[in-house]
Amino acid sequence: MKNTFLKYTLIAGTAVMLTAGCSKSFLDQPINGKLSEDQFYTTEKDATMAVTGVYNAMQYEYYTAWTSMYMLKTLPSDESNAAGSGSGDQAQYQQIDQFTLDAQNSGVLAGWRTCYYTIFRANKVINKTKPTSANLKQLVAEAKTIRAYCYLDLVTLWGDVPLITADVSVSDIPNLKRAPKADIYALIQKDLNEAIPDIKAKSAYPASDKFRVSKGTAQAILGKALLYQQKWADAATQFDNVINSGEYDLGNSLQEVFSKQGEFGTESIFEVSFSSGKNYDWGNFPWGNIPQANIHVQLMGPRSDYYTKAPTDSLLGGWGFNSPKKGMNDAFVAAGDVQRRKATLMSEAELTTAGGKWTAPTAYEYEGFFQRKYGTYSAQTVSSGIAELNYGTNWRYIRFADVLLMDAEAYNKAGNDGAAKTALNRLRVKRGLPAVATSGDALFQDIVKERQLELAFEGFRFIDLVRWGMADKVLGPLGFVKGKHELMPIPDADVKTAKLGQNPNY
């Protein structure tokens, strides 16, 4: 399944590269290929390969440097510290974590770059594929869904951004403008409303195509976009379409959902896929290119210099980034949330009790805990070879649990607490927790807490705190400045080359 997804790249000259350096804009560099653009997009095979290239672009979690949309979304939260070996280790991540980032931060640039790289590939499919058959309509719908997802990331993290839906020549770059957020949301909604009638349900895909976005993916993204605009009733309608489709359900446990066996499972609405099939070693790992393995999982494992795993545990050593804060553990303990805590993090005391060892209690930004949700598990990598370089762990971008919680939030804000509790309690009971009976703002606070615990280390917490107006209170002690850090800086290269305006106070 993953090999089918990963073995293709977009072979036509169909997209433009994002910023490769400070002197070049995010539209400057063509991708060289074997066919001219005029020869491509003429058959279903062409369109299928082109759409696979769109998915491929979403894997650019490591592209010549440690840069990742996952880390860009996760590190500004109150869940974890950047950690690593010290304050200078991967400075771009340290700056994002500590709110000392500026417009030259390479992690911010990479997130921006990945979104637009993916959008440009999607634009080619949308604009050049004639939807003359059901399969071609399906492929265009997939491209529109992914484009909408990327624009939702852009508008959420950067606010007003260039709205590009057609080919843009290098000579046009200085004329680009940042479109208002309302225009970005309008395109997102248009893309998804057009895609939903033409895209398959999850169950209609063969096993080899489970990586593809489905009708439920498009509905969930549309619901999220509406939720972020506080269009509560419309958002709930889209979430209900997903919930009532019969295509998804909650996994038996959080451990199951994030296991290898849980990939593309019953909770999966959208995942970005990686593979351990290349069996990389220290000689052939593509440090200067795009690996098919998820190297960021290795980056986040307990720092192996100080860590000895417990004999009966499968959590291997890593390089020590994304280290949980004590407050994340305390939130689970205060809520009496035992099952999800064990699936999300582990204390040093638990490691020692199980027969493992940690020898550096004063390690940089270490607060006594290890992250397990996206853990460095032996089952997720190769059993013979270089385990560090071959994690095939998928990023879970949209889960059914997230949809239930967004549905609960939308109904609560719309004044329908009965429906809100139905969605919230479906998740809580499945996770072994008692149902809640609150209403109004108290119910909203229960939803806030549930999102913190269920979705820890999945890249939602920072965005949630900003959109709820809670970021100043929660993140202020960590360096967050109100009026500035709600948004990421526009990358300096494109402020200069494309003459884009900068976000406030950067």
N, C-alpha and C positions, 0 to 999 in steps of 0.2 A: 504494500500500500504506500509506504513512505517512499520507496524507491521509485515507484511510478511518478510520484509527485516531484521528486528531487532530481531526476535524471535529465529533465528538460531545462533549457534556458531559452529565452526569447531569441531566435536565430535571425530574425529580420532586424534591419536598422529602424526599430520602431519606437524607441524612446530616447529621451535625452537625459544625460547624467546630471546629478545634482552637484553641488559645490565640491570640488576636489582640492581647493586651496583658496587662500585669502584673495588671490588676484582674479579668481574666476567665479562666475555666477552659477546659480543652481540650474541654469539652462544651457550651459556652454558646450558640453561634451557629448557627441553622438556615441552610441554603442555600435561598434562594428559587428557586422554579421555576414552571412553567406548569401543572402538574397536582398535585392533592392526592395524598397517598400512597395513599389508598384507591382511587384510580383507576388506580394504576400496578401493575406486576408481574403483570398479568392475562393477558398474551400473550407469545409467544416474542419478538416485537419489543420489548416493554417490557423483558424480561429481558436481551436482547442490549444494549440501550442502557444499562441499569443496569450491566452488567458492563463495558461500555466506559468508563463513568464510574469504575469501580474502577481500570482501567489508567490513565486520565487522571490520577487522584490521585497516581500514582507519578511523574509528570513534574514534581512541584512542587520542582524543583531551584533555582528562583529564584521566590520568591513575595514580591514587594515589597522584597526585600533579598537580599544575597549569603549565601545559606544553602543547603547542599547535603548530602545524605546521603553522596555520594561524597567530598566534602572532609572531612566528619566522620570517615569511616573511614580516609582516606588520610593526613591531616596528622599524626596522632600517631605515625606510623611513623618508621623511620630511612631512608626513601627520599628525602625531599624537605624543603625549607624552605617555609614559607608565602610568604616573599619579598614581591613587590609593590614599591611605591615606598618603603616605610619601615615602621618599627615600629608606626605608627598606621594604616596602610592596611588596612582591614577588620579591625578589632581582634579580632573574634570568631574569625577564622581564625588570627591571630597567637597568641592565647591557647591555642587547641586545639593548635597546633604546638609551643608552648613549655611546655605543661602548667601554664599559669597560669590556666586556665579556672575559672569558678565557676558557681553555679547560675543566674546571670543571663545566661549566654552565649547570644547569639541563634542561633548555629549549632547548639548543642545543642538549644535549644527547637525549632528548625525540623525537625531530624531526628525528634525525639519527635512533633512535630505531624504530620509527613507520615505516619509509621507509623500513628498512630491515625486520622487522616483516612481513610486507605485502608482500615483495618480497619472503620470505621463504615460505609463504603459497601459493603464486602464483607458485613458482617453483615446489611444490609438485603436483599441478594440471597439470602443463605443462608436467612434467616428468613421471607421473604415470597414466594419463588418456589416454587410447588408443582412438584416434579419429575415431571410426569405424562407426559413424552415423553423420548426420547433426547437431543434438543437441550436441553431444560430441565435434564436431569441433567448434561449437559456444562457448561452455564453455571454451575450451582451448584458443580460440581467446580472450575471455574476460580476462582471466588470463594474457595473453601476453600483452594486452592493459594496464592493471593496473600495471604490472611489468614495462613496459616502462614508464608510468607516474611517478612511484616512482624513477626510475633511472634518469629521467630528473630532478626531484627535487634534487637528490643527486649530480649529476654532476654540476648543476647550483649553489648550495649552498656550496658544499665542493670541487669541482674540481675532481682530481683523487681520486677514491674510489674503495674499493674491488668490483670486478665483480664476483658475485656468481650466478650461474645458476643451480647448482647441490647440492646434500646433502653434507654438510661439517661436519665432525666429530670434537669432541672437540680436538682430537690430531692434527687435521690439522690447528687449529687456529693460532699457532705461525708461520705457513708458508704462511699465507695470505699476499698478497701484494696489494698495491693500483694500480689499472689499469689506464693507461693513459686515459684522457678524450676522445680521439679519439675512443678507444675501447668501452667505455660506449655508446657513440653516435652510434657506429656501431651496438651494440646490440639493442638499442632503435629502430633504423630504421629496423633492421631485424625482430624484434618482431611485429612491426606495419605493415610492408609489408606482413607478413605472416597472421596477424589477419584480415586485411581488407577484403579479399575475403570471409571469413567464418563468419563474424559477421553481425548481423541483423541491418537493418536501424531502426531508432528510432520509426517510425510509425508501425513497425512490432511487437512491444512489446505490450502485454496487459497492462492495467493500473497498475496492481499489480507489473509489472516488469520494470517500468519506471526508477527505480534507476540504472539499468544496463547500462554499457557502450555500445555504438552503433558504427556503421560504421563511423558516423560523429565524434564521440569521437576519434576514432583511427586516422582518417585523420587529425583532428585538432591538436592532440598531435604530430603527425609526422610533420605537417607543422611547429609547434613551434620549434621542435628539429632542423629542417632544417634552420629555421630563425635564431636561436641562433648560428648556425655554418656559418651564412652569405651565405647560399646557396639560394640566393634570388629567382631565377626562379623556382627551385624545390619546395620551400616553397609556393610560390604563386599558383602553380598547386594544391597542397593539400588543401589550403584554398578555392580555387575556387571549388574544388570537394564538399566541405561542403556548400558553398554559393549557388551553382547551383543545389544542391540535391533536393530542395523544401521541405526539412524536418524542416527547421528553418526559423525564421524571427525575427525582432525586436519587442519587446513588445511596447504597446502604450505609456508607460512611465517607467521611472526608478522605480517609486513607485510601479507600477504594477509588475515589474520583481521581486522585493524583498519582495513582499507581500506573505502571506501564499498561496493565490490563484495562485501566480506566480511560485510556486515550480514545477519543471519539466514542465514548460510552453514552449512557442514557442521559447524563447531564450536559453533554457537550453540544453547544450551539455554534461556537466558532473557536477553532484552534489553529495555531500556526505550527506547522509540523517540522520536525528535525529528525535526523537519522544517525544511527551508530554504524551504518552499513559500510562506510568508507574505511573503517578500521585505521584511522590515522595514527602515525607515529611521529616522534619528534623531528624526523627528517622530512616528512611530506605534508605536515599540517600546513594549510594555506594561510599563514599569518598575514601575508600581503594581499589576500583576496577574500573570498566569501566561503567559509566552511559550511558543510552540511550538518555538522554536529552543533549542539547548543553549548558552546564553550562557556557561556555565562553561568551555567549550572555549576561547573567546576569552580568558577570564580567565587561562588557563594558558599561552598562547603566549609566546614570547620577547618581553620588553618592547620594544615598537616604538620607544620613544624612543632606544634604543641599537642596535637590530638592523637590519641590512640582509641580506636573504636572499641565498643563493647563486643565481646565474643559472639553474642547472639544477635547483634544489630547489623544492619546492612548499610548504615550511613558511613561512607568513606570520607577521608580527609579531602579538603579543598584548599582554597587560597584566601579564605577568611573575610570576604566582603559581605555586605548586607546582613550584618550581625544584629540580632534582635535586641531591642531596648528592654530593660526590666519592666517598664510600664506596659509593654505589650503582654508580657506574662501576667502582670498584676491584673490586667483587665479580664483575662480568662478566669483567674482565681476568684476575683470579686463576683463574677457572674456564675460561679459554680459550674463552669463549662469545661468539664474534664475531657470528654472525647475529642473535641476540636482542638483543645490545647495540645494534646499528645500528638495530633496529626500536624500541628503547626510549628511547635518548637519543643526543645528539650533543655532542661537545666543541667548545669555541671554536676549537681548532686545526683541527678538521675543517671547521668553518664557513669559516674563513679560507682554508684550502687550496682549498676549492671556489669561492672568489671572493666570499664574503659578508664581513660585518664586524660586530664587536661593539665598542662604543666606551666601555664602562663596566666595566672590570675590578674596580672596587670597589663595584659596585652592591649594594644591600642584600640580604644573604643569597645572593648569587650565588657559586657555587663552581666555575664554569667549564664548566657543562653545561646543555643544553636538553632538555626532555622531548619525546619524539616519539610515544609510543604513542597517547595521546589528543592528537595534534598539531593545530595550526591549519593544516590543509592546504587548499589552494585547491579541491581536488576535493570537499571536504566542505561548501562554502558556495556562495554565488551567484557567478557569473562577472561579472555586471553588477549593480551596486547596492552595498549596504553589506555587505561581506564580514564585518565584525566582529560583526554582529548576527544572522547567519543560518546558523550552523553547525547542520547536521542530524545530527551525530554521535551514534550510539546508545551508551548505557552497556552494556557487556557484563557482566551480573551473574553468569551461570553459563556457563562454557565447558567443552567436552569435555576440554580439557587439565587443567582444575581437577579434574574428576571422576576422571581417571586418577591424579592425584597424591593425591587423598583416598583412592582405592581402594588405592594403594600404602601409604599411611600406615596404613589400617585393617588391611590384611593383615600389615604389619610388626609392629604392636602386638598382633595376634592370634597371632603366632608363625609365620606362613606367609610366610617371606621369598622363597620361589620365586614365589608369586603377586605379592608386592610388587614384585619386580624385573621381572616381566613387564609390569606396568602402567607402572612408572617408565621402563623402557628403551624401551617403545613411544614415549613422548614424546621421550626424549633422542635416539634414532636419527633420528626425524623432524626434529628440530631440528639435525641435523648433528653430534651429539656422540656419543662412544663409550659403549657400554653399561657399567653399573657391575656389579661382582661382589661387592660387600660384603654383610654380613649384620648382624643384630642392631642395636645402637645406631649403628654406623658407617653402616649402610644408612639408619637414621632420619635421621642428620645429612645424608646425601645427599638425602633427600626434602625436608628443611628448606631446603637450599640451592636445590634445584630449584624449590620454591615461590617463594622469594625472587626468582629470576631470571625464571622464566616469567610470574609474576603481578605483576611490578613495576608500580606505579601503577594497580592495579585495585581497591584497597581491602581487601586481605586481610592484609597484613603485620602490622598492629597487632593484629588479632584473633588471628592465628596465634601471635604472640609471647606474648600473654596466656595463651592456652589451653595453650601448651607450658610455661608457667612460666619463660620466657626474658626477659620484658619488663624485669624489674629490671636484669638484666645488660646487655642491649642498649640499652635506652632510658634507664637511670638517668643516664648522662652528659648526656642531653638534657633532663632535668628530671623524668622519671617517678619517682613516689614509690610504693614498694610498699605495698599496703594501702589505696591511694586511687585511683590512676589506672587500675587494672584496669577500673573502671566509670566511665561518665560521670555527672555529677550529675543528679539529678531536677530538671527545670526549676522554678525558684523559684515561679513563678505557681501551679503545681499542688501544690507543697508547702504553700502557703498556702491556696489556695482549696479544693482537694480534700483538704487535710490529709494528704497523702502523706508518709511518712517519707523522710528524705534518706539518700543513700548515705554510707558512712563517710568522715569527715575533710573533708567539704565544708561 
